[in-house]
């Protein structure tokens, strides 16, 4: 990974910006910028943010490089610096740092570590050939569309879903809504894959865009907008909040994301965002599919494959029960559902990549 001084200098040279001009634009002393580029001084957070905004740099990569410089400066001359770094890394990765909401249980921590090992194995098998990668993507995206819609009651079979999505055929005896649900969901997967590849920041607006794709052509009035009426969840004792509370609650959801996105393990972060959006239930329809797509967008952004929660009766029952328990503040069961889904996806990707 590049260090921040190199990132700054490369960005400045690429855009032919002189030290004097950059100094004037960012209101930072020319000599100080020069020292930062030479690695003689570590920039402040405010200076890094200003550089990111001016050069339109990738926030995650740039901030990570700057933080690495700070850590190195702090620990490089310490006798036990490497040991301290290992402890800090574990605390950050698993949310165990002091002041976090709760400590991740040992069994969850073990499962996450196993997923990390599988992820490393899968990453080592890349890059795949163009045709192999295309076939794998088609396979997993079709299965994900089928299972996610199946959870919500869509009756198209896997083969029928393929015919609708890839062949554009109409299946006799199936409703137009079911056809649109298949086409829309498959398109939404392509959308989140593009977002992940382009490293676009996840925002509340992006969530609404995902939901719009889910209900496109099905419910034009409510596609991509928060509900204006109270709703109840069929088969659940949990009652979603009233419509007038949604804006504040969803703002809180994304404030949580912004606060925790660099602290929690990506799988836990993905599970948390899924559960929190479902709990608020901001849309009149399509909350489950939209939340699972958001979850998978987060996983994709961190290099994990799509986690496919199965739609058969037992799997669906386990999934709903875990969500119900999570609404009561005990999230372990739901975290386990997502972890096992990611684990299974990694194992299947490894198997098909060899």
LUMPA-260391 format. One record per residue (C-alpha): residue in three letters; x, y, z. Coordinates in Angstrom, 2 decimals. Layout:
<atoms>
atom rest = ALA c1 = X c2 = Y c3 = Z .
...
</atoms>
This chain:
<atoms>
atom rest = UNK c1 = 0.00 c2 = 0.00 c3 = 0.00 .
atom rest = UNK c1 = 1.27 c2 = 3.47 c3 = -0.85 .
atom rest = UNK c1 = 2.11 c2 = 5.95 c3 = 1.88 .
atom rest = UNK c1 = 0.32 c2 = 9.28 c3 = 2.10 .
atom rest = UNK c1 = 3.35 c2 = 11.38 c3 = 0.99 .
atom rest = UNK c1 = 3.54 c2 = 9.33 c3 = -2.22 .
atom rest = UNK c1 = -0.22 c2 = 9.62 c3 = -2.80 .
atom rest = UNK c1 = -0.08 c2 = 13.39 c3 = -2.35 .
atom rest = UNK c1 = 2.92 c2 = 13.88 c3 = -4.61 .
atom rest = UNK c1 = 1.52 c2 = 11.61 c3 = -7.34 .
atom rest = UNK c1 = -1.84 c2 = 13.42 c3 = -7.28 .
atom rest = UNK c1 = -0.18 c2 = 16.82 c3 = -7.46 .
atom rest = UNK c1 = 2.12 c2 = 15.82 c3 = -10.32 .
atom rest = UNK c1 = -0.68 c2 = 14.07 c3 = -12.24 .
atom rest = UNK c1 = -2.70 c2 = 17.28 c3 = -12.27 .
atom rest = UNK c1 = 0.35 c2 = 19.53 c3 = -12.77 .
atom rest = UNK c1 = -0.30 c2 = 21.46 c3 = -9.57 .
atom rest = UNK c1 = 2.66 c2 = 23.40 c3 = -8.20 .
atom rest = UNK c1 = 3.48 c2 = 23.51 c3 = -4.49 .
atom rest = UNK c1 = 2.71 c2 = 27.23 c3 = -4.47 .
atom rest = UNK c1 = -0.69 c2 = 26.78 c3 = -6.06 .
atom rest = UNK c1 = -1.64 c2 = 23.91 c3 = -3.74 .
atom rest = UNK c1 = -0.50 c2 = 26.00 c3 = -0.79 .
atom rest = UNK c1 = -2.81 c2 = 28.83 c3 = -1.84 .
atom rest = UNK c1 = -5.79 c2 = 26.56 c3 = -2.47 .
atom rest = UNK c1 = -5.52 c2 = 24.55 c3 = 0.77 .
atom rest = UNK c1 = -4.12 c2 = 27.38 c3 = 2.89 .
atom rest = UNK c1 = -1.16 c2 = 25.22 c3 = 3.94 .
atom rest = UNK c1 = 2.39 c2 = 26.57 c3 = 4.04 .
atom rest = UNK c1 = 4.44 c2 = 25.62 c3 = 0.97 .
atom rest = UNK c1 = 7.37 c2 = 24.44 c3 = 3.06 .
atom rest = UNK c1 = 5.05 c2 = 22.26 c3 = 5.14 .
atom rest = UNK c1 = 3.56 c2 = 20.58 c3 = 2.05 .
atom rest = UNK c1 = 7.09 c2 = 19.90 c3 = 0.83 .
atom rest = UNK c1 = 8.01 c2 = 18.28 c3 = 4.16 .
atom rest = UNK c1 = 4.85 c2 = 16.16 c3 = 4.10 .
atom rest = UNK c1 = 5.70 c2 = 14.93 c3 = 0.60 .
atom rest = UNK c1 = 9.24 c2 = 14.02 c3 = 1.74 .
atom rest = UNK c1 = 7.86 c2 = 12.16 c3 = 4.75 .
atom rest = UNK c1 = 9.47 c2 = 14.54 c3 = 7.20 .
atom rest = UNK c1 = 6.15 c2 = 15.61 c3 = 8.67 .
atom rest = UNK c1 = 2.84 c2 = 13.79 c3 = 9.16 .
atom rest = UNK c1 = -0.18 c2 = 15.74 c3 = 7.90 .
atom rest = UNK c1 = -3.09 c2 = 16.51 c3 = 10.20 .
atom rest = UNK c1 = -6.49 c2 = 14.91 c3 = 9.64 .
atom rest = UNK c1 = -7.89 c2 = 18.23 c3 = 8.44 .
atom rest = UNK c1 = -5.08 c2 = 18.56 c3 = 5.90 .
atom rest = UNK c1 = -5.66 c2 = 15.02 c3 = 4.63 .
atom rest = UNK c1 = -9.39 c2 = 15.64 c3 = 4.26 .
atom rest = UNK c1 = -8.65 c2 = 18.83 c3 = 2.31 .
atom rest = UNK c1 = -6.29 c2 = 16.93 c3 = -0.01 .
atom rest = UNK c1 = -8.87 c2 = 14.17 c3 = -0.58 .
atom rest = UNK c1 = -11.57 c2 = 16.68 c3 = -1.47 .
atom rest = UNK c1 = -9.33 c2 = 18.78 c3 = -3.73 .
atom rest = UNK c1 = -7.86 c2 = 15.90 c3 = -5.73 .
atom rest = UNK c1 = -10.99 c2 = 13.72 c3 = -5.47 .
atom rest = UNK c1 = -8.97 c2 = 10.83 c3 = -4.04 .
atom rest = UNK c1 = -10.33 c2 = 7.55 c3 = -2.73 .
atom rest = UNK c1 = -11.21 c2 = 8.32 c3 = 0.89 .
atom rest = UNK c1 = -10.65 c2 = 4.83 c3 = 2.27 .
atom rest = UNK c1 = -7.25 c2 = 4.23 c3 = 0.65 .
atom rest = UNK c1 = -5.94 c2 = 7.72 c3 = 1.40 .
atom rest = UNK c1 = -7.05 c2 = 7.78 c3 = 5.02 .
atom rest = UNK c1 = -5.66 c2 = 4.27 c3 = 5.54 .
atom rest = UNK c1 = -2.29 c2 = 5.34 c3 = 4.14 .
atom rest = UNK c1 = -2.21 c2 = 8.42 c3 = 6.39 .
atom rest = UNK c1 = -3.17 c2 = 6.42 c3 = 9.47 .
atom rest = UNK c1 = -0.45 c2 = 3.89 c3 = 8.65 .
atom rest = UNK c1 = 2.06 c2 = 6.74 c3 = 8.60 .
atom rest = UNK c1 = 0.86 c2 = 7.90 c3 = 12.01 .
atom rest = UNK c1 = 1.06 c2 = 4.39 c3 = 13.46 .
atom rest = UNK c1 = 4.56 c2 = 3.92 c3 = 12.07 .
atom rest = UNK c1 = 5.70 c2 = 7.24 c3 = 13.50 .
atom rest = UNK c1 = 4.31 c2 = 6.27 c3 = 16.90 .
atom rest = UNK c1 = 5.57 c2 = 2.68 c3 = 17.11 .
atom rest = UNK c1 = 8.69 c2 = 2.47 c3 = 14.94 .
atom rest = UNK c1 = 11.08 c2 = 3.27 c3 = 17.78 .
atom rest = UNK c1 = 9.19 c2 = 1.44 c3 = 20.52 .
atom rest = UNK c1 = 10.70 c2 = -1.81 c3 = 21.80 .
atom rest = UNK c1 = 7.33 c2 = -3.58 c3 = 21.78 .
atom rest = UNK c1 = 5.89 c2 = -1.75 c3 = 18.81 .
atom rest = UNK c1 = 5.13 c2 = -4.84 c3 = 16.71 .
atom rest = UNK c1 = 3.40 c2 = -6.56 c3 = 19.64 .
atom rest = UNK c1 = 1.31 c2 = -3.45 c3 = 20.29 .
atom rest = UNK c1 = 0.36 c2 = -3.31 c3 = 16.63 .
atom rest = UNK c1 = -0.94 c2 = -6.91 c3 = 16.69 .
atom rest = UNK c1 = -3.11 c2 = -6.19 c3 = 19.74 .
atom rest = UNK c1 = -4.46 c2 = -2.99 c3 = 18.20 .
atom rest = UNK c1 = -5.21 c2 = -4.73 c3 = 14.89 .
atom rest = UNK c1 = -7.29 c2 = -7.41 c3 = 16.60 .
atom rest = UNK c1 = -9.17 c2 = -4.80 c3 = 18.64 .
atom rest = UNK c1 = -9.98 c2 = -2.69 c3 = 15.59 .
atom rest = UNK c1 = -10.94 c2 = -5.61 c3 = 13.35 .
atom rest = UNK c1 = -13.31 c2 = -7.25 c3 = 15.77 .
atom rest = UNK c1 = -14.77 c2 = -4.19 c3 = 17.46 .
atom rest = UNK c1 = -13.19 c2 = -4.93 c3 = 20.84 .
atom rest = UNK c1 = -11.61 c2 = -1.53 c3 = 21.28 .
atom rest = UNK c1 = -12.53 c2 = 0.28 c3 = 24.47 .
atom rest = UNK c1 = -15.76 c2 = 2.23 c3 = 24.08 .
atom rest = UNK c1 = -17.27 c2 = -0.02 c3 = 21.40 .
atom rest = UNK c1 = -20.88 c2 = -1.14 c3 = 21.81 .
atom rest = UNK c1 = -20.00 c2 = -4.67 c3 = 22.89 .
atom rest = UNK c1 = -17.31 c2 = -7.33 c3 = 22.73 .
atom rest = UNK c1 = -17.60 c2 = -9.93 c3 = 20.00 .
atom rest = UNK c1 = -17.98 c2 = -13.41 c3 = 21.59 .
atom rest = UNK c1 = -15.09 c2 = -15.84 c3 = 21.15 .
atom rest = UNK c1 = -17.08 c2 = -18.24 c3 = 18.96 .
atom rest = UNK c1 = -18.07 c2 = -15.42 c3 = 16.61 .
atom rest = UNK c1 = -14.47 c2 = -14.19 c3 = 16.56 .
atom rest = UNK c1 = -13.30 c2 = -17.70 c3 = 15.63 .
atom rest = UNK c1 = -15.82 c2 = -17.94 c3 = 12.78 .
atom rest = UNK c1 = -14.80 c2 = -14.53 c3 = 11.45 .
atom rest = UNK c1 = -11.16 c2 = -15.58 c3 = 11.51 .
atom rest = UNK c1 = -12.10 c2 = -18.69 c3 = 9.54 .
atom rest = UNK c1 = -13.89 c2 = -16.54 c3 = 6.97 .
atom rest = UNK c1 = -10.78 c2 = -14.36 c3 = 6.71 .
atom rest = UNK c1 = -8.67 c2 = -17.46 c3 = 6.00 .
atom rest = UNK c1 = -11.11 c2 = -18.61 c3 = 3.33 .
atom rest = UNK c1 = -11.11 c2 = -15.12 c3 = 1.85 .
atom rest = UNK c1 = -7.31 c2 = -15.18 c3 = 1.65 .
atom rest = UNK c1 = -7.44 c2 = -18.55 c3 = -0.10 .
atom rest = UNK c1 = -10.04 c2 = -17.34 c3 = -2.59 .
atom rest = UNK c1 = -8.05 c2 = -14.15 c3 = -3.28 .
atom rest = UNK c1 = -4.96 c2 = -16.22 c3 = -4.00 .
atom rest = UNK c1 = -6.84 c2 = -17.99 c3 = -6.82 .
atom rest = UNK c1 = -7.46 c2 = -14.74 c3 = -8.70 .
atom rest = UNK c1 = -7.35 c2 = -13.47 c3 = -11.34 .
atom rest = UNK c1 = -9.67 c2 = -15.90 c3 = -13.07 .
atom rest = UNK c1 = -9.91 c2 = -16.14 c3 = -16.84 .
atom rest = UNK c1 = -12.48 c2 = -13.87 c3 = -18.44 .
atom rest = UNK c1 = -14.92 c2 = -16.62 c3 = -19.44 .
atom rest = UNK c1 = -14.53 c2 = -18.44 c3 = -16.10 .
atom rest = UNK c1 = -15.23 c2 = -15.25 c3 = -14.17 .
atom rest = UNK c1 = -18.25 c2 = -14.45 c3 = -16.34 .
atom rest = UNK c1 = -19.75 c2 = -17.91 c3 = -15.87 .
atom rest = UNK c1 = -19.21 c2 = -17.78 c3 = -12.10 .
atom rest = UNK c1 = -20.82 c2 = -14.34 c3 = -11.83 .
atom rest = UNK c1 = -23.83 c2 = -15.47 c3 = -13.85 .
atom rest = UNK c1 = -24.19 c2 = -18.58 c3 = -11.69 .
atom rest = UNK c1 = -24.02 c2 = -16.80 c3 = -8.34 .
atom rest = UNK c1 = -26.10 c2 = -13.79 c3 = -9.36 .
atom rest = UNK c1 = -28.86 c2 = -15.97 c3 = -10.79 .
atom rest = UNK c1 = -28.93 c2 = -18.09 c3 = -7.63 .
atom rest = UNK c1 = -28.96 c2 = -15.00 c3 = -5.44 .
atom rest = UNK c1 = -31.87 c2 = -13.50 c3 = -7.39 .
atom rest = UNK c1 = -33.80 c2 = -16.76 c3 = -7.15 .
atom rest = UNK c1 = -33.23 c2 = -17.28 c3 = -3.41 .
atom rest = UNK c1 = -33.76 c2 = -13.65 c3 = -2.37 .
atom rest = UNK c1 = -37.05 c2 = -13.44 c3 = -4.25 .
atom rest = UNK c1 = -38.01 c2 = -16.89 c3 = -2.96 .
atom rest = UNK c1 = -37.68 c2 = -15.61 c3 = 0.62 .
atom rest = UNK c1 = -40.30 c2 = -12.98 c3 = -0.20 .
atom rest = UNK c1 = -42.75 c2 = -15.46 c3 = -1.73 .
atom rest = UNK c1 = -41.84 c2 = -15.38 c3 = -5.42 .
atom rest = UNK c1 = -42.78 c2 = -18.76 c3 = -6.93 .
atom rest = UNK c1 = -40.50 c2 = -18.77 c3 = -9.99 .
atom rest = UNK c1 = -38.22 c2 = -21.81 c3 = -9.98 .
atom rest = UNK c1 = -34.46 c2 = -21.44 c3 = -10.52 .
atom rest = UNK c1 = -34.83 c2 = -22.55 c3 = -14.14 .
atom rest = UNK c1 = -37.76 c2 = -20.20 c3 = -14.70 .
atom rest = UNK c1 = -35.76 c2 = -17.35 c3 = -13.16 .
atom rest = UNK c1 = -32.99 c2 = -18.08 c3 = -15.67 .
atom rest = UNK c1 = -35.42 c2 = -18.04 c3 = -18.58 .
atom rest = UNK c1 = -36.94 c2 = -14.74 c3 = -17.46 .
atom rest = UNK c1 = -33.63 c2 = -12.99 c3 = -16.68 .
atom rest = UNK c1 = -31.39 c2 = -14.31 c3 = -19.47 .
atom rest = UNK c1 = -33.81 c2 = -15.31 c3 = -22.21 .
atom rest = UNK c1 = -36.53 c2 = -12.71 c3 = -21.69 .
atom rest = UNK c1 = -39.22 c2 = -15.39 c3 = -21.76 .
atom rest = UNK c1 = -42.64 c2 = -15.22 c3 = -20.13 .
atom rest = UNK c1 = -43.59 c2 = -18.11 c3 = -17.86 .
atom rest = UNK c1 = -47.20 c2 = -19.24 c3 = -18.11 .
atom rest = UNK c1 = -49.15 c2 = -19.18 c3 = -14.86 .
atom rest = UNK c1 = -46.76 c2 = -16.72 c3 = -13.21 .
atom rest = UNK c1 = -47.73 c2 = -13.13 c3 = -12.47 .
atom rest = UNK c1 = -46.20 c2 = -10.12 c3 = -14.15 .
atom rest = UNK c1 = -45.00 c2 = -8.97 c3 = -10.71 .
atom rest = UNK c1 = -42.98 c2 = -12.16 c3 = -10.28 .
atom rest = UNK c1 = -41.35 c2 = -11.64 c3 = -13.68 .
atom rest = UNK c1 = -40.48 c2 = -8.04 c3 = -12.81 .
atom rest = UNK c1 = -39.12 c2 = -9.05 c3 = -9.41 .
atom rest = UNK c1 = -36.65 c2 = -11.39 c3 = -11.12 .
atom rest = UNK c1 = -35.54 c2 = -8.89 c3 = -13.75 .
atom rest = UNK c1 = -35.33 c2 = -6.00 c3 = -11.26 .
atom rest = UNK c1 = -33.35 c2 = -7.95 c3 = -8.69 .
atom rest = UNK c1 = -30.84 c2 = -9.17 c3 = -11.25 .
atom rest = UNK c1 = -30.38 c2 = -5.59 c3 = -12.46 .
atom rest = UNK c1 = -29.92 c2 = -4.42 c3 = -8.86 .
atom rest = UNK c1 = -27.09 c2 = -6.95 c3 = -8.40 .
atom rest = UNK c1 = -25.31 c2 = -5.50 c3 = -11.43 .
atom rest = UNK c1 = -25.82 c2 = -2.06 c3 = -9.90 .
atom rest = UNK c1 = -24.24 c2 = -2.89 c3 = -6.53 .
atom rest = UNK c1 = -21.38 c2 = -4.70 c3 = -8.28 .
atom rest = UNK c1 = -20.63 c2 = -1.50 c3 = -10.23 .
atom rest = UNK c1 = -20.86 c2 = 0.58 c3 = -7.04 .
atom rest = UNK c1 = -18.44 c2 = -1.77 c3 = -5.27 .
atom rest = UNK c1 = -15.99 c2 = -1.78 c3 = -8.17 .
atom rest = UNK c1 = -16.00 c2 = 2.02 c3 = -8.42 .
atom rest = UNK c1 = -15.61 c2 = 2.37 c3 = -4.62 .
atom rest = UNK c1 = -18.58 c2 = 4.74 c3 = -4.37 .
atom rest = UNK c1 = -19.45 c2 = 5.77 c3 = -0.83 .
atom rest = UNK c1 = -22.53 c2 = 4.07 c3 = 0.62 .
atom rest = UNK c1 = -25.16 c2 = 6.65 c3 = 1.54 .
atom rest = UNK c1 = -28.84 c2 = 6.91 c3 = 2.32 .
atom rest = UNK c1 = -29.45 c2 = 8.14 c3 = -1.21 .
atom rest = UNK c1 = -27.74 c2 = 5.05 c3 = -2.61 .
atom rest = UNK c1 = -30.04 c2 = 2.84 c3 = -0.53 .
atom rest = UNK c1 = -33.04 c2 = 4.56 c3 = -2.10 .
atom rest = UNK c1 = -31.56 c2 = 3.97 c3 = -5.56 .
atom rest = UNK c1 = -31.26 c2 = 0.26 c3 = -4.80 .
atom rest = UNK c1 = -34.88 c2 = 0.19 c3 = -3.61 .
atom rest = UNK c1 = -36.01 c2 = 2.02 c3 = -6.73 .
atom rest = UNK c1 = -34.53 c2 = -0.76 c3 = -8.86 .
atom rest = UNK c1 = -36.36 c2 = -3.39 c3 = -6.78 .
atom rest = UNK c1 = -39.82 c2 = -1.81 c3 = -7.25 .
atom rest = UNK c1 = -39.25 c2 = -0.36 c3 = -10.74 .
atom rest = UNK c1 = -42.31 c2 = -1.10 c3 = -12.88 .
atom rest = UNK c1 = -44.06 c2 = -2.72 c3 = -9.90 .
atom rest = UNK c1 = -44.93 c2 = 0.26 c3 = -7.71 .
atom rest = UNK c1 = -43.90 c2 = 3.50 c3 = -9.39 .
atom rest = UNK c1 = -45.28 c2 = 5.71 c3 = -6.61 .
atom rest = UNK c1 = -43.30 c2 = 4.05 c3 = -3.82 .
atom rest = UNK c1 = -40.12 c2 = 3.02 c3 = -5.64 .
atom rest = UNK c1 = -37.12 c2 = 4.69 c3 = -3.98 .
atom rest = UNK c1 = -39.09 c2 = 6.67 c3 = -1.38 .
atom rest = UNK c1 = -39.79 c2 = 6.11 c3 = 2.29 .
atom rest = UNK c1 = -43.26 c2 = 4.98 c3 = 3.21 .
atom rest = UNK c1 = -45.88 c2 = 7.48 c3 = 4.32 .
atom rest = UNK c1 = -48.13 c2 = 5.00 c3 = 6.10 .
atom rest = UNK c1 = -47.72 c2 = 2.62 c3 = 9.07 .
atom rest = UNK c1 = -46.94 c2 = -1.01 c3 = 8.23 .
atom rest = UNK c1 = -46.92 c2 = -4.36 c3 = 10.00 .
atom rest = UNK c1 = -44.59 c2 = -7.29 c3 = 9.31 .
atom rest = UNK c1 = -46.51 c2 = -10.46 c3 = 8.57 .
atom rest = UNK c1 = -45.82 c2 = -13.17 c3 = 11.15 .
atom rest = UNK c1 = -43.79 c2 = -10.87 c3 = 13.39 .
atom rest = UNK c1 = -44.62 c2 = -9.36 c3 = 16.76 .
atom rest = UNK c1 = -42.30 c2 = -6.45 c3 = 16.01 .
atom rest = UNK c1 = -44.09 c2 = -3.25 c3 = 14.97 .
atom rest = UNK c1 = -42.03 c2 = -0.94 c3 = 12.70 .
atom rest = UNK c1 = -41.83 c2 = 2.76 c3 = 13.63 .
atom rest = UNK c1 = -44.35 c2 = 5.35 c3 = 12.49 .
atom rest = UNK c1 = -43.65 c2 = 7.17 c3 = 9.20 .
atom rest = UNK c1 = -42.86 c2 = 10.52 c3 = 10.84 .
atom rest = UNK c1 = -39.88 c2 = 8.90 c3 = 12.60 .
atom rest = UNK c1 = -38.27 c2 = 7.43 c3 = 9.49 .
atom rest = UNK c1 = -36.06 c2 = 10.33 c3 = 8.38 .
atom rest = UNK c1 = -34.36 c2 = 10.60 c3 = 11.77 .
atom rest = UNK c1 = -34.07 c2 = 6.84 c3 = 12.24 .
atom rest = UNK c1 = -32.53 c2 = 6.31 c3 = 8.81 .
atom rest = UNK c1 = -30.17 c2 = 9.20 c3 = 9.40 .
atom rest = UNK c1 = -29.08 c2 = 7.40 c3 = 12.57 .
atom rest = UNK c1 = -28.57 c2 = 4.15 c3 = 10.63 .
atom rest = UNK c1 = -26.12 c2 = 5.82 c3 = 8.27 .
atom rest = UNK c1 = -24.42 c2 = 7.76 c3 = 11.05 .
atom rest = UNK c1 = -23.82 c2 = 4.35 c3 = 12.62 .
atom rest = UNK c1 = -22.39 c2 = 3.12 c3 = 9.33 .
atom rest = UNK c1 = -20.07 c2 = 6.10 c3 = 9.03 .
atom rest = UNK c1 = -18.90 c2 = 5.67 c3 = 12.63 .
atom rest = UNK c1 = -18.36 c2 = 1.91 c3 = 12.50 .
atom rest = UNK c1 = -17.35 c2 = 1.19 c3 = 8.90 .
atom rest = UNK c1 = -13.63 c2 = 1.21 c3 = 9.69 .
atom rest = UNK c1 = -13.99 c2 = -0.48 c3 = 13.09 .
atom rest = UNK c1 = -16.19 c2 = -3.55 c3 = 12.70 .
atom rest = UNK c1 = -15.29 c2 = -6.67 c3 = 10.79 .
atom rest = UNK c1 = -16.87 c2 = -6.29 c3 = 7.30 .
atom rest = UNK c1 = -19.17 c2 = -9.28 c3 = 7.82 .
atom rest = UNK c1 = -20.48 c2 = -7.89 c3 = 11.12 .
atom rest = UNK c1 = -20.84 c2 = -4.44 c3 = 9.57 .
atom rest = UNK c1 = -22.83 c2 = -5.92 c3 = 6.66 .
atom rest = UNK c1 = -25.06 c2 = -7.89 c3 = 9.04 .
atom rest = UNK c1 = -25.63 c2 = -4.86 c3 = 11.25 .
atom rest = UNK c1 = -26.66 c2 = -2.62 c3 = 8.37 .
atom rest = UNK c1 = -29.00 c2 = -5.30 c3 = 7.03 .
atom rest = UNK c1 = -30.67 c2 = -5.74 c3 = 10.43 .
atom rest = UNK c1 = -30.90 c2 = -2.03 c3 = 11.21 .
atom rest = UNK c1 = -32.57 c2 = -1.17 c3 = 7.89 .
atom rest = UNK c1 = -35.04 c2 = -4.04 c3 = 8.24 .
atom rest = UNK c1 = -35.84 c2 = -2.98 c3 = 11.81 .
atom rest = UNK c1 = -36.70 c2 = 0.55 c3 = 10.66 .
atom rest = UNK c1 = -38.58 c2 = -0.91 c3 = 7.67 .
atom rest = UNK c1 = -38.43 c2 = 2.40 c3 = 5.78 .
atom rest = UNK c1 = -40.17 c2 = 1.24 c3 = 2.60 .
atom rest = UNK c1 = -43.72 c2 = 0.10 c3 = 2.07 .
atom rest = UNK c1 = -42.43 c2 = -3.00 c3 = 0.24 .
atom rest = UNK c1 = -39.09 c2 = -4.51 c3 = -0.75 .
atom rest = UNK c1 = -37.32 c2 = -3.94 c3 = 2.59 .
atom rest = UNK c1 = -35.88 c2 = -7.46 c3 = 2.76 .
atom rest = UNK c1 = -34.45 c2 = -7.52 c3 = -0.76 .
atom rest = UNK c1 = -33.09 c2 = -3.99 c3 = -0.39 .
atom rest = UNK c1 = -31.45 c2 = -4.77 c3 = 2.97 .
atom rest = UNK c1 = -29.84 c2 = -7.92 c3 = 1.63 .
atom rest = UNK c1 = -28.51 c2 = -6.00 c3 = -1.36 .
atom rest = UNK c1 = -27.07 c2 = -3.35 c3 = 0.95 .
atom rest = UNK c1 = -25.47 c2 = -6.11 c3 = 3.02 .
atom rest = UNK c1 = -23.92 c2 = -7.65 c3 = -0.08 .
atom rest = UNK c1 = -22.73 c2 = -4.28 c3 = -1.36 .
atom rest = UNK c1 = -20.73 c2 = -3.87 c3 = 1.86 .
atom rest = UNK c1 = -19.33 c2 = -7.40 c3 = 1.49 .
atom rest = UNK c1 = -18.38 c2 = -6.77 c3 = -2.14 .
atom rest = UNK c1 = -16.64 c2 = -3.52 c3 = -1.22 .
atom rest = UNK c1 = -14.46 c2 = -5.48 c3 = 1.19 .
atom rest = UNK c1 = -13.60 c2 = -8.18 c3 = -1.32 .
atom rest = UNK c1 = -16.05 c2 = -10.83 c3 = -0.11 .
atom rest = UNK c1 = -18.44 c2 = -12.65 c3 = -2.47 .
atom rest = UNK c1 = -22.21 c2 = -12.31 c3 = -2.38 .
atom rest = UNK c1 = -23.75 c2 = -14.05 c3 = 0.64 .
atom rest = UNK c1 = -26.82 c2 = -15.94 c3 = -0.48 .
atom rest = UNK c1 = -29.41 c2 = -16.65 c3 = 2.22 .
atom rest = UNK c1 = -31.47 c2 = -19.61 c3 = 1.05 .
atom rest = UNK c1 = -35.24 c2 = -19.33 c3 = 0.59 .
atom rest = UNK c1 = -36.30 c2 = -22.88 c3 = 1.50 .
atom rest = UNK c1 = -38.71 c2 = -23.23 c3 = 4.42 .
atom rest = UNK c1 = -36.15 c2 = -24.13 c3 = 7.11 .
atom rest = UNK c1 = -33.62 c2 = -21.50 c3 = 6.03 .
atom rest = UNK c1 = -36.29 c2 = -18.82 c3 = 5.76 .
atom rest = UNK c1 = -37.66 c2 = -19.70 c3 = 9.20 .
atom rest = UNK c1 = -34.18 c2 = -19.54 c3 = 10.75 .
atom rest = UNK c1 = -33.50 c2 = -16.21 c3 = 9.03 .
atom rest = UNK c1 = -36.76 c2 = -14.63 c3 = 10.20 .
atom rest = UNK c1 = -36.36 c2 = -15.93 c3 = 13.75 .
atom rest = UNK c1 = -32.86 c2 = -14.47 c3 = 13.92 .
atom rest = UNK c1 = -34.16 c2 = -11.11 c3 = 12.71 .
atom rest = UNK c1 = -36.92 c2 = -11.25 c3 = 15.32 .
atom rest = UNK c1 = -34.38 c2 = -11.94 c3 = 18.08 .
atom rest = UNK c1 = -32.12 c2 = -9.14 c3 = 16.81 .
atom rest = UNK c1 = -35.00 c2 = -6.67 c3 = 17.10 .
atom rest = UNK c1 = -34.93 c2 = -7.49 c3 = 20.82 .
atom rest = UNK c1 = -31.23 c2 = -6.52 c3 = 20.99 .
atom rest = UNK c1 = -29.76 c2 = -10.05 c3 = 20.94 .
atom rest = UNK c1 = -28.00 c2 = -10.05 c3 = 17.57 .
atom rest = UNK c1 = -25.78 c2 = -13.11 c3 = 17.90 .
atom rest = UNK c1 = -28.17 c2 = -15.46 c3 = 16.10 .
atom rest = UNK c1 = -28.50 c2 = -13.08 c3 = 13.17 .
atom rest = UNK c1 = -24.75 c2 = -12.52 c3 = 12.99 .
atom rest = UNK c1 = -24.35 c2 = -16.30 c3 = 12.82 .
atom rest = UNK c1 = -26.82 c2 = -16.55 c3 = 9.92 .
atom rest = UNK c1 = -24.82 c2 = -14.02 c3 = 7.90 .
atom rest = UNK c1 = -21.42 c2 = -15.42 c3 = 8.86 .
atom rest = UNK c1 = -22.45 c2 = -18.93 c3 = 7.78 .
atom rest = UNK c1 = -23.84 c2 = -17.56 c3 = 4.50 .
atom rest = UNK c1 = -20.53 c2 = -15.80 c3 = 3.79 .
atom rest = UNK c1 = -18.56 c2 = -18.89 c3 = 4.78 .
atom rest = UNK c1 = -20.62 c2 = -21.07 c3 = 2.43 .
atom rest = UNK c1 = -20.22 c2 = -18.55 c3 = -0.40 .
atom rest = UNK c1 = -16.43 c2 = -18.47 c3 = 0.05 .
atom rest = UNK c1 = -16.18 c2 = -22.26 c3 = 0.06 .
atom rest = UNK c1 = -18.25 c2 = -22.51 c3 = -3.12 .
atom rest = UNK c1 = -16.20 c2 = -19.80 c3 = -4.86 .
atom rest = UNK c1 = -12.99 c2 = -21.61 c3 = -3.93 .
atom rest = UNK c1 = -14.37 c2 = -24.92 c3 = -5.18 .
atom rest = UNK c1 = -15.42 c2 = -23.47 c3 = -8.53 .
atom rest = UNK c1 = -12.19 c2 = -21.48 c3 = -8.96 .
atom rest = UNK c1 = -9.90 c2 = -24.51 c3 = -8.77 .
</atoms>
